[in-house]
Amino acid sequence: MSEKVSITKSIERAFEILECFLDHNSELSMMEITNYCNLPQSTAHRLIATLENQQYLKRNPENKKYYLGTKIVQLGAIGIKGYQANLRTIALPHMIKLRDLFNESVTLFVPYDKYRVCIERVEPERPLKTVLKIGERLLIDKGSSGKILLAYMSEENRKAILKDYDDKIASTLAEVKEQGYAISIGERDASLGAISAPIFDAHEDMIIALSISGPIDRIYNNEMERKIEIVKQTCHDISNALGYRKR
């Protein structure tokens, strides 16, 4: 094996060791890391020692297990800052693709108190379309994206937002969460329909609702099942791009 290939292999294995902790393992023993990565013990020991020297791993003196070190924390903080700034940029190509496929408006919403706030929007090239500006606020208890945001927040937050929160609403939101999408027909505007699904981050938290919307007769038609599946897949693709791993 050439020196270049050997170095590349070592780098790959070092990343594999760090990625062991992505499965919510806060601490791992040498043997657990060896088994997770299917490495010879001597190789695992050498790579772990290097990562420890570079402060990417630290060792708990009490149980002798390893955990992520300060360098990872520092890189993570920088990554989160960049992730927040680039979230819209990451989602935008997927939104454009969805917009072009169905020639309808595509919007990203985040929750804010009793509102859902538009943070990104792409419009179709057709005269009859929904109109919404980035930064505009809509009540969270109306529309498919509102259902998504409510369904994935804590019950405590829902109760604080919804004055008339009852068993019927709870059941509806539980169904939305179970099926992974929501539909609205004429809820905010009698002439409009929408399909929405959730977008998740690397921590498996729902952070955004994506919505495709337009006149009811263009949303609620014989292509609706196809639209639902493609909206869900688009959200899954964006979630993956944000580091989400669960299927």
GUDOVEX-680517 format. One record per residue (C-alpha): residue number from 1; residue in one letter; x, y, z. Coordinates in steps of 0.05 Angstrom, whole numbers, plus 5000, padded with zeros to 4 digits. Example, Ala and Ser with C-alpha at 12.3 -4.5 7.8 and 13.67 -1.06 7.14 Angstrom:
<nodes>
resi	resn	east	north	up
1	a	5246	4910	5156
2	s	5273	4979	5143
</nodes>
This chain:
<nodes>
resi	resn	east	north	up
1	m	5000	5000	5000
2	s	5028	5068	4980
3	e	5040	5121	5033
4	k	4986	5166	5002
5	v	4934	5110	5004
6	s	4954	5092	5075
7	i	4945	5164	5098
8	t	4877	5169	5064
9	k	4855	5104	5097
10	s	4877	5129	5165
11	i	4838	5194	5156
12	e	4776	5155	5135
13	r	4781	5110	5196
14	a	4791	5170	5242
15	f	4726	5200	5216
16	e	4692	5132	5226
17	i	4713	5134	5299
18	l	4685	5204	5309
19	e	4621	5184	5273
20	c	4609	5129	5325
21	f	4585	5184	5370
22	l	4530	5206	5321
23	d	4486	5148	5345
24	h	4474	5185	5411
25	n	4533	5151	5445
26	s	4561	5203	5493
27	e	4617	5157	5517
28	l	4648	5095	5486
29	s	4702	5047	5510
30	m	4761	5027	5467
31	m	4729	4959	5455
32	e	4662	4990	5435
33	i	4696	5036	5385
34	t	4736	4977	5357
35	n	4672	4937	5348
36	y	4632	4995	5319
37	c	4685	5009	5266
38	n	4707	4937	5256
39	l	4780	4957	5266
40	p	4840	4918	5291
41	q	4852	4937	5363
42	s	4922	4963	5349
43	t	4895	5008	5293
44	a	4839	5034	5338
45	h	4887	5047	5395
46	r	4935	5086	5349
47	l	4880	5129	5318
48	i	4845	5143	5384
49	a	4911	5165	5415
50	t	4921	5213	5357
51	l	4851	5241	5363
52	e	4861	5249	5438
53	n	4927	5286	5428
54	q	4892	5334	5380
55	q	4834	5345	5429
56	y	4782	5313	5385
57	l	4771	5259	5438
58	k	4779	5260	5513
59	r	4781	5202	5562
60	n	4739	5199	5625
61	p	4789	5181	5681
62	e	4735	5146	5722
63	n	4706	5096	5672
64	k	4763	5100	5620
65	k	4713	5114	5564
66	y	4722	5165	5509
67	y	4678	5225	5493
68	l	4682	5282	5442
69	g	4734	5334	5459
70	t	4737	5410	5458
71	k	4759	5415	5385
72	i	4694	5382	5364
73	v	4654	5430	5407
74	q	4690	5489	5376
75	l	4679	5464	5305
76	g	4607	5448	5322
77	a	4594	5519	5345
78	i	4623	5547	5281
79	g	4583	5496	5241
80	i	4518	5515	5276
81	k	4529	5588	5260
82	g	4542	5573	5187
83	y	4484	5523	5186
84	q	4435	5575	5210
85	a	4460	5625	5159
86	n	4458	5575	5103
87	l	4393	5539	5120
88	r	4353	5577	5069
89	t	4409	5569	5018
90	i	4409	5493	5028
91	a	4334	5489	5021
92	l	4327	5536	4961
93	p	4348	5489	4904
94	h	4299	5436	4929
95	m	4244	5488	4933
96	i	4258	5511	4862
97	k	4256	5440	4837
98	l	4188	5429	4871
99	r	4162	5496	4845
100	d	4182	5479	4774
101	l	4152	5409	4778
102	f	4082	5432	4796
103	n	4086	5506	4778
104	e	4060	5527	4847
105	s	4085	5570	4904
106	v	4133	5537	4954
107	t	4145	5567	5023
108	l	4185	5554	5086
109	f	4152	5571	5153
110	v	4180	5573	5223
111	p	4140	5580	5288
112	y	4140	5645	5326
113	d	4093	5649	5385
114	k	4022	5642	5356
115	y	4046	5655	5286
116	r	4081	5619	5229
117	v	4132	5663	5195
118	c	4152	5658	5122
119	i	4228	5654	5117
120	e	4235	5634	5044
121	r	4190	5633	4984
122	v	4192	5615	4910
123	e	4136	5635	4863
124	p	4111	5603	4799
125	e	4110	5639	4732
126	r	4035	5642	4726
127	p	3986	5699	4739
128	l	3940	5663	4788
129	k	3981	5645	4850
130	t	3984	5656	4925
131	v	4019	5719	4947
132	l	4062	5721	5009
133	k	4125	5761	5028
134	i	4186	5736	5065
135	g	4179	5758	5138
136	e	4103	5758	5135
137	r	4067	5727	5194
138	l	4005	5684	5191
139	l	3966	5653	5248
140	i	3993	5585	5265
141	d	3925	5553	5276
142	k	3905	5559	5203
143	g	3935	5524	5143
144	s	3973	5460	5131
145	s	4041	5488	5152
146	g	4010	5512	5217
147	k	3986	5441	5230
148	i	4056	5414	5218
149	l	4089	5465	5265
150	l	4037	5451	5319
151	a	4040	5375	5311
152	y	4115	5372	5324
153	m	4119	5422	5382
154	s	4110	5402	5455
155	e	4040	5397	5483
156	e	4058	5450	5533
157	n	4073	5500	5477
158	r	4010	5480	5439
159	k	3967	5493	5500
160	a	3999	5561	5509
161	i	3985	5580	5437
162	l	3916	5549	5425
163	k	3861	5577	5470
164	d	3812	5522	5450
165	y	3861	5464	5450
166	d	3819	5401	5462
167	d	3820	5326	5450
168	k	3795	5334	5379
169	i	3852	5381	5360
170	a	3901	5337	5396
171	s	3877	5276	5357
172	t	3881	5314	5291
173	l	3953	5337	5305
174	a	3972	5267	5327
175	e	3947	5241	5260
176	v	3987	5295	5223
177	k	4050	5274	5260
178	e	4037	5200	5246
179	q	4027	5209	5171
180	g	4082	5261	5163
181	y	4043	5313	5124
182	a	3983	5360	5129
183	i	3932	5386	5080
184	s	3890	5449	5083
185	i	3832	5465	5038
186	g	3805	5536	5043
187	e	3826	5546	5116
188	r	3862	5612	5111
189	d	3831	5633	5045
190	a	3769	5600	5016
191	s	3801	5594	4948
192	l	3869	5565	4969
193	g	3895	5496	4984
194	a	3963	5472	5010
195	i	4004	5410	5026
196	s	4058	5414	5079
197	a	4111	5369	5110
198	p	4164	5376	5164
199	i	4239	5388	5156
200	f	4285	5361	5210
201	d	4355	5380	5233
202	a	4414	5337	5253
203	h	4385	5330	5323
204	e	4321	5301	5294
205	d	4282	5363	5315
206	m	4229	5392	5269
207	i	4253	5462	5252
208	i	4214	5484	5190
209	a	4150	5468	5153
210	l	4152	5467	5077
211	s	4088	5482	5040
212	i	4065	5479	4968
213	s	4003	5522	4956
214	g	3957	5547	4902
215	p	3884	5551	4881
216	i	3843	5492	4909
217	d	3828	5462	4841
218	r	3902	5458	4825
219	i	3922	5429	4892
220	y	3863	5384	4908
221	n	3858	5342	4845
222	n	3875	5273	4818
223	e	3950	5288	4826
224	m	3944	5302	4900
225	e	3972	5235	4924
226	r	4033	5245	4879
227	k	4041	5316	4906
228	i	4040	5291	4977
229	e	4094	5239	4965
230	i	4139	5288	4928
231	v	4130	5342	4982
232	k	4149	5291	5035
233	q	4209	5268	4994
234	t	4231	5340	4983
235	c	4229	5352	5058
236	h	4267	5288	5071
237	d	4321	5309	5021
238	i	4328	5377	5054
239	s	4331	5344	5122
240	n	4387	5299	5098
241	a	4425	5359	5072
242	l	4419	5389	5142
243	g	4448	5327	5174
244	y	4385	5288	5191
245	r	4399	5213	5192
246	k	4335	5178	5212
247	r	4291	5149	5156
</nodes>
